[in-house]
Amino acid sequence: MLFLPILIPLISIILLIASRHRLKLQQWLSIVSVLAQLIIALTIFFNLSETGHLVAQAGSWPAPYGITFVADYTSAILLIAVSLIAVAAIIYSIGFVDQVRQRGGLFVLFQGLLTGVYGSLLTGDIFNLYVWFEVMVISSFVLITLGAEKQQLRASVKYLVMNLIGSMLFVAAIGLLYSQLGTLNMADIAYKLRSEAIPPLVNSAIMLFFIAFGIKAAVFPFFFWLPASYPTPPIAITAFFGATLTKVGVYVMLRFYSLFAQLDAPFWQPVIFVVAGLTMVFGVLMAASSYDIRKILSFHIISQIGYMLMGIGLFSVIGLAGAIFFIVHNMFSKTATFMAGGLIYLYKGTYDLKKLGWVYKTKPFLAFLFLIPALSLAGIPPTPGFFGKFFLLYAGFEGAHWTITIVALVVSILTLFSMVKIWNEAMWKPEVESANLSVKSVRPAAWVGTVIAVVFTLLLGLTVGFTYDYFAQAGQQLIDPMNYIKAVLPELIAK
């Protein structure tokens, strides 16, 4: 079962290439594929109720010698979230992206990106984590350049260079860690760090890992590549990037902190809090100063990564539950705002707030679709953004981490300011008559994808009383990783 989230998109890639001259068939194959991935993700999640972990060994080679795949509540929740976003993103892309790009490999690249994301969420081996990251980088790089417009090619250089630096540090950390411990299986590394004296260079390797993942997650001070590259491709692609790529980087930081770095919490906790606070502040200040919808939302991706890092640093059950909940909320809310922003562009011909106006008057339903996820990003109840921030702030105050908690509160107010700015400029301000804008046709699929993403956002907030228990279980598993170690290495632990 754990191999299916990877096998399904790989098989889909073969079928999509075979049907490359039949666009309608490609579109339907893509939709069926992501729905099948969603069913598998749900099946994995519900099968966790008995043991809390699912483990598969490729080729029946036992850990730590073979390739291990592991699912717990954290990875299963994110599998479901990615699959739900994929459904909305594929449908939206059919209605938003021009047919030249669709025929040029859009759907194949989407499936390639999903393969890398699913592999990263399920792998229990660090070297294979590197492989899945590279699959994501290759697919996302081609998606950024798809269409070969001048601004895309210029942005792709920064994107590729920063990711190559991150990959180089990743490989260096892998080699250093293997030289010290003789294994790359995550559970085996965690077991050795808890049962033996920690070799001196292990902390150096972990630092290299966190820098590499920090680059890929766009944390301070490595965030500058994101606002330079994300606004350049069609916003359907940007929406999917914003929901997946940086979140996988945060997920891996969360996993590594739980398994490895928490053993040296007095060093790592202050570092994470400082990086989290600076990421929040710099992201929201740049968003507040921008007047392009895509750039504002891209800067907010950076800012809200800081909240997720804050949850990692808090490292309590409610703090970790809040971090995971915040990741899911941000995936839904950010996707929905990007999609609504894309519809505004199709109707008004621009993303520039200075040239927009009266969307609320001419397209009230579109204004409503933007308002819901925008309020969620700002943390207004009863949206999921409110609950995600509430969990994190509660954990911050409970743990007496006053500075990072106050910073999170202030940044939340500034986020509200940014969302209000978009609303005032695009929705309520009189339309700029002098703007000579090229308005494009809107296909129904773009509306459908946006509505699906907004509905997911609403449901996450309205069902928090039911779903929080699962997020808390995920947090509890991360607090005590011995169950993860026992699930992967039952024979070793028995000895």
CORCOR-V709205 format. One record per backbone hydrogen bond with DSSP energy under -1.0 kcal/mol. NH is the residue of the N-H (numbers start at 1). CO is the residue of the C=O. Records with the same first field share a line. If there is no record, write none. Layout:
NH = CO  CO
This chain:
6 = 3
7 = 3
8 = 4
10 = 6
11 = 7
12 = 8
13 = 9
14 = 10
15 = 11
16 = 12
17 = 13
18 = 14
19 = 15
20 = 17
22 = 19
26 = 22
27 = 23
28 = 24
29 = 25
30 = 26
31 = 27
32 = 28
33 = 29
34 = 30
35 = 31
36 = 32
37 = 33
38 = 34
39 = 35
40 = 36
41 = 37
42 = 38
43 = 39
44 = 40
45 = 41
46 = 42
47 = 43
48 = 45
52 = 48
54 = 71
56 = 69
58 = 67
60 = 57
61 = 58
65 = 62
66 = 62
69 = 56
70 = 122
71 = 54
76 = 72
77 = 73
78 = 74
79 = 75
80 = 76
81 = 77
82 = 78
83 = 79
84 = 80
85 = 81
86 = 82
87 = 83
88 = 84
89 = 85
90 = 86
91 = 87
92 = 88
93 = 89
94 = 90
95 = 91
96 = 92
97 = 93
102 = 98
103 = 99
104 = 100
106 = 101
109 = 105
110 = 106
111 = 107
112 = 108
113 = 109
114 = 110
115 = 111
116 = 112
117 = 113
118 = 114
119 = 115
120 = 116
121 = 117
122 = 118
123 = 119
124 = 68
126 = 184
129 = 125
130 = 126
131 = 127
132 = 128
133 = 129
134 = 130
135 = 131
136 = 132
137 = 133
138 = 134
139 = 135
140 = 136
141 = 137
142 = 138
143 = 139
144 = 140
145 = 141
148 = 145
153 = 149
154 = 150
155 = 151
156 = 152
159 = 155
160 = 156
161 = 157
162 = 158
163 = 159
164 = 160
165 = 161
166 = 162
167 = 163
168 = 164
169 = 165
170 = 166
171 = 167
172 = 168
173 = 169
174 = 170
175 = 171
176 = 172
177 = 173
178 = 174
179 = 175
180 = 176
181 = 177
182 = 178
186 = 124
189 = 185
190 = 186
191 = 187
192 = 188
193 = 189
194 = 190
195 = 191
196 = 192
202 = 199
205 = 201
206 = 202
207 = 203
208 = 204
209 = 205
210 = 206
211 = 207
212 = 208
213 = 209
214 = 210
215 = 211
216 = 212
217 = 213
219 = 214
222 = 219
226 = 223
229 = 225
230 = 226
232 = 229
237 = 234
238 = 234
239 = 235
240 = 236
241 = 237
242 = 238
243 = 239
244 = 240
245 = 241
248 = 244
249 = 245
250 = 246
251 = 247
252 = 248
253 = 249
254 = 250
255 = 251
256 = 252
257 = 253
258 = 254
259 = 255
260 = 256
261 = 256
262 = 257
263 = 260
264 = 261
265 = 262
267 = 264
268 = 264
269 = 265
271 = 267
272 = 268
273 = 269
274 = 270
275 = 271
276 = 272
277 = 273
278 = 274
279 = 275
280 = 276
281 = 277
282 = 278
283 = 279
284 = 280
285 = 281
286 = 282
287 = 283
288 = 284
289 = 285
290 = 287
293 = 351
296 = 292
297 = 293
298 = 294
299 = 295
300 = 296
301 = 297
302 = 298
303 = 299
304 = 300
305 = 301
308 = 304
309 = 305
310 = 306
311 = 307
312 = 308
313 = 309
314 = 310
315 = 311
320 = 316
321 = 317
322 = 318
323 = 319
324 = 320
325 = 321
326 = 322
327 = 323
328 = 324
329 = 325
330 = 326
331 = 327
332 = 328
333 = 329
334 = 330
335 = 331
336 = 332
337 = 333
338 = 334
339 = 335
340 = 336
341 = 337
342 = 338
343 = 339
344 = 340
345 = 341
346 = 342
347 = 343
348 = 344
349 = 345
353 = 291
355 = 352
358 = 429
359 = 426
362 = 358
363 = 359
367 = 363
368 = 364
369 = 365
370 = 366
371 = 367
372 = 368
374 = 370
375 = 371
376 = 372
377 = 373
378 = 374
380 = 375
383 = 380
387 = 383
388 = 384
389 = 385
390 = 386
391 = 387
392 = 388
393 = 389
394 = 390
395 = 391
396 = 392
397 = 393
398 = 394
399 = 395
400 = 397
401 = 396
402 = 400
405 = 401
406 = 402
407 = 403
408 = 404
409 = 405
410 = 406
411 = 407
412 = 408
413 = 409
414 = 410
415 = 411
416 = 412
417 = 413
418 = 414
419 = 415
420 = 416
421 = 417
422 = 418
423 = 419
424 = 420
425 = 421
426 = 422
427 = 423
428 = 423
429 = 424
437 = 435
440 = 346
446 = 443
448 = 444
449 = 445
450 = 446
451 = 447
452 = 448
453 = 449
454 = 450
455 = 451
456 = 452
457 = 453
458 = 454
459 = 455
460 = 456
461 = 457
462 = 458
463 = 459
466 = 463
467 = 463
468 = 464
470 = 467
471 = 467
472 = 468
473 = 469
474 = 470
475 = 471
476 = 472
477 = 473
478 = 474
479 = 475
480 = 476
485 = 481
486 = 482
487 = 483
488 = 484
489 = 485
493 = 489
494 = 490
495 = 491
